[in-house]
Amino acid sequence: MISSDEGMPQKDPCQKQACAIQKCLQANKYVESMCEDVIREMRRCCEAHTGNSICCSGFKYSKPAEKKSET
């Protein structure tokens, strides 16, 4: 036996944020700019739970050139 958790999947730490994004996008006809706040929350969650969240596996949570632009 591998572990007692194997049979029951644990709740994804970022599932709440992922659901909030889906709900927001559906309500706003999939206009991402209308859901920036919930997307930001998802980004924060994914950064905090790197590798522990299946919801984050397909989510690009690092904004290109936001923090790394040191010119």
MARSE-683865 format. One record per residue (C-alpha): residue number from 1; residue in three letters; y, z, x. Coordinates in Angstrom, 2 decimals. Layout:
N
+-----+------+---------+---------+---------+
!  nr ! rest !       v !       w !       u !
+-----+------+---------+---------+---------+
! NUM !  ALA !       Y !       Z !       X !
...
+-----+------+---------+---------+---------+
***
This chain:
71
+-----+------+---------+---------+---------+
!  nr ! rest !       v !       w !       u !
+-----+------+---------+---------+---------+
!   1 !  MET !    0.00 !    0.00 !    0.00 !
!   2 !  ILE !    3.36 !   -1.06 !    1.40 !
!   3 !  SER !    5.76 !    1.26 !   -0.45 !
!   4 !  SER !    6.20 !    2.85 !   -3.85 !
!   5 !  ASP !    9.32 !    0.72 !   -4.46 !
!   6 !  GLU !    7.39 !   -2.55 !   -4.06 !
!   7 !  GLY !    6.45 !   -2.86 !   -7.73 !
!   8 !  MET !    9.89 !   -2.14 !   -9.12 !
!   9 !  PRO !   12.82 !   -4.00 !   -7.60 !
!  10 !  GLN !   15.76 !   -1.77 !   -6.77 !
!  11 !  LYS !   19.06 !   -2.51 !   -8.46 !
!  12 !  ASP !   21.13 !   -4.79 !   -6.29 !
!  13 !  PRO !   24.18 !   -2.88 !   -4.97 !
!  14 !  CYS !   26.45 !   -5.85 !   -5.78 !
!  15 !  GLN !   24.88 !   -6.93 !   -9.08 !
!  16 !  LYS !   27.74 !   -5.41 !  -11.08 !
!  17 !  GLN !   30.31 !   -7.47 !   -9.16 !
!  18 !  ALA !   28.19 !  -10.64 !   -9.38 !
!  19 !  CYS !   27.95 !  -10.23 !  -13.17 !
!  20 !  ALA !   31.70 !   -9.61 !  -13.37 !
!  21 !  ILE !   32.34 !  -12.90 !  -11.54 !
!  22 !  GLN !   30.05 !  -14.82 !  -13.91 !
!  23 !  LYS !   31.69 !  -13.24 !  -16.95 !
!  24 !  CYS !   35.19 !  -13.95 !  -15.62 !
!  25 !  LEU !   34.42 !  -17.55 !  -14.69 !
!  26 !  GLN !   32.88 !  -18.26 !  -18.09 !
!  27 !  ALA !   35.87 !  -16.69 !  -19.86 !
!  28 !  ASN !   38.32 !  -18.73 !  -17.76 !
!  29 !  LYS !   36.55 !  -22.12 !  -17.89 !
!  30 !  TYR !   35.38 !  -21.73 !  -14.27 !
!  31 !  VAL !   38.87 !  -21.65 !  -12.78 !
!  32 !  GLU !   38.26 !  -19.56 !   -9.64 !
!  33 !  SER !   41.93 !  -18.70 !   -9.17 !
!  34 !  MET !   41.81 !  -16.77 !  -12.47 !
!  35 !  CYS !   39.07 !  -14.52 !  -11.05 !
!  36 !  GLU !   40.41 !  -13.74 !   -7.58 !
!  37 !  ASP !   40.36 !   -9.98 !   -8.18 !
!  38 !  VAL !   36.66 !   -9.88 !   -9.16 !
!  39 !  ILE !   35.79 !  -12.26 !   -6.33 !
!  40 !  ARG !   37.63 !   -9.94 !   -3.93 !
!  41 !  GLU !   35.57 !   -7.00 !   -5.21 !
!  42 !  MET !   32.37 !   -8.99 !   -4.65 !
!  43 !  ARG !   33.53 !   -9.81 !   -1.13 !
!  44 !  ARG !   34.13 !   -6.11 !   -0.42 !
!  45 !  CYS !   30.74 !   -5.17 !   -1.81 !
!  46 !  CYS !   28.97 !   -7.83 !    0.24 !
!  47 !  GLU !   30.74 !   -6.72 !    3.40 !
!  48 !  ALA !   29.68 !   -3.13 !    2.70 !
!  49 !  HIS !   26.07 !   -4.06 !    1.88 !
!  50 !  THR !   25.39 !   -6.89 !    4.34 !
!  51 !  GLY !   21.68 !   -7.66 !    4.29 !
!  52 !  ASN !   20.94 !   -5.27 !    1.41 !
!  53 !  SER !   22.12 !   -7.41 !   -1.49 !
!  54 !  ILE !   20.29 !  -10.43 !   -2.83 !
!  55 !  CYS !   23.39 !  -11.27 !   -4.88 !
!  56 !  CYS !   25.32 !  -11.76 !   -1.64 !
!  57 !  SER !   22.77 !  -14.13 !   -0.08 !
!  58 !  GLY !   24.43 !  -17.19 !   -1.62 !
!  59 !  PHE !   27.94 !  -15.79 !   -1.71 !
!  60 !  LYS !   30.39 !  -16.84 !    0.98 !
!  61 !  TYR !   32.32 !  -13.63 !    1.41 !
!  62 !  SER !   34.31 !  -14.32 !    4.54 !
!  63 !  LYS !   37.46 !  -16.24 !    3.81 !
!  64 !  PRO !   37.94 !  -18.94 !    6.43 !
!  65 !  ALA !   40.70 !  -18.18 !    8.93 !
!  66 !  GLU !   42.07 !  -15.19 !    7.03 !
!  67 !  LYS !   41.57 !  -12.40 !    9.55 !
!  68 !  LYS !   40.76 !  -14.44 !   12.63 !
!  69 !  SER !   44.00 !  -16.43 !   12.80 !
!  70 !  GLU !   45.61 !  -14.85 !   15.85 !
!  71 !  THR !   48.07 !  -17.46 !   17.10 !
+-----+------+---------+---------+---------+
***
